[in-house]
Amino acid sequence: MASKLWASRAASYLRISLFHRGFATVIKDFKYADTHEWVKVDGSSATVGITDHAQDHLGDVVYVELPEVGAVVTQGGSFGAVESVKATSDINSPISGKVVEVNEELSSSPGLVNASPYENGWIIKVEIENSDEVKSLMDSDQYSKFCEEEDAKH
């Protein structure tokens, strides 16, 4: 309970809108893929990571496989993997483009994906190839509903 209160206060301070769905958090202005990656679009570039929902289901992340800067990623295509104490899961790109930066901190601190999936735990930054692809992604409300329906099946 205290962590949710802290998260709400931090979000308020940072002027971020948070939607709480069970234990997972969804950020209002981000877009989401049905494979549980998020994308934050900033002009012609995008930051990509895995969602709070995904990291919660994975458990403690112990390794993140990162692509090389300059690699080309395609929407829906795998570009890396996240290894946790429970499983290894592919990371798929929610958007096509060229990798312009990778989060090198994840090499020594993969747990950032768990501790801060939407901020310090980002995975790659991409120069967007086709901005129309963003329209095919879910907004926060759609993604929250998608997660609820998916969890109900299990």
N, C-alpha and C positions, 0 to 999 in steps of 0.2 A: 504494500500500500504506500509506503514511504517513497519507494522509487517512482511510482506513478505520480505522486504529488511533486517530487523533485522534477520529473520529466515535464510535467505541466508548467511548473514555474520556469524551467529553463526554456521551454517553447515560448512561453509568454515573453520572457526577456529577449529572446532571439526573434520574436514576432513570427513564429512558425505556427501554422495551424496543424494540430494533431487530432486524429480521430482514433479513439481507442476501440479495439475490437478484441474482446477477451483479453489475452495477454499481449497481443501484437498491436503495433502502432502502424498507422498509414499516414503519410504526409500528403496534404491536400493538393498541392500544386505539382506533384510528381505524376508520371505515367507508369503503368504497370503491365507486364507481360503475364500470360497465363502460366508461364514457367517460373514465376516468382522472382523476376528481376525488376528493378525500378530504373527509371531514367529521369534525369533532371535536365531539361533543355535550357540552354543559355545561348540564344542567338543561333549560330551555326555549329555549336559544339554541344556535347551532351556528356554528362557524368552517369556512369552505370554502376549498379551494385546489386546485391541480393536483398530481398525484403526482410523485415523483422519476422514475418510469418515463416519464411524459409529458414532463417538462422535458428529460430526457435525449434523447428522440426528437426533440423540437423543435429543440434546439440553443440557441444564445444568444438569450435573449429581449430584444427591443429596444423593445417597446411592449405595454402591457396596457390594454385597453378596460374601464373600470369602470362599473358601473351607478350610478344615483343612490341616495342614502340615501332610504328610503321606497318604493323600487320593490318590486313583488311578483314573486317568482321561483317557478316551479313545477318539481316534480321532473322531470328529463329535459329541461327547457326551457333554451334558451340565454339567458345574461344578459350576456355580454361576449365578448371575444376576446383571444387571446395571439398576438402577432406576433413571429416569430423570424427569424433570418437564413435559415432554410430554408422556413418556411411560416407561414400564419396559420391558427389553429385556434379554433373556438368553445369557450367555456367553458360547460358545462351544469351546472345546479344539481342536486346529488344529493338535495336536500330542498326542500319547498315552504315558503314563508314570506315575511316582509317583511325587506328589507335594513335593518339598523340601523346598520351601519358598513361603510365600505370602506377598504381599505389605501391611503391617500393616498401613502404612501412609494413605491408602485410607479410613480407618475407620473414621478418624477424618478430612480428606481432600479429599473427593470423587471428588472434582472439578479438581484434578490433571489429571484425565482421559481426561478432556476437554483441560486443559492448556498445558499438555505435554504427549500426548497419547503414544509416542514412547520412552520416557525416564522416567520421574518421575511417570507417570501414568501406568506403567506396572502392571500386576495383579498377575501372578504366575510365579514361576520358577519350571521347571519339569526335572526330570532325565529321559531321553529319553529311551523308551522301544524298539522301532523299528525305526532305522534311515531311513529305506526305505520309511517310511510314508512321509518324507519331500519332496520326489520326486513328490508326488501327489498334492502338494500345488502350487499356482501360484507365479511367480516372479513378480517384480514390474511393468513391462510392461504389463503383462497379467492381473494383478489386476487393473491397471488403465483403461485398455480397458473394463474389466468386469464392473467396476463402471460406466463408460460412457454409456455402453449399458443398464445397470440397470436403471440409471437415465433417460434415453431416454424413457423408458417404462412408467414412472410415470408422 
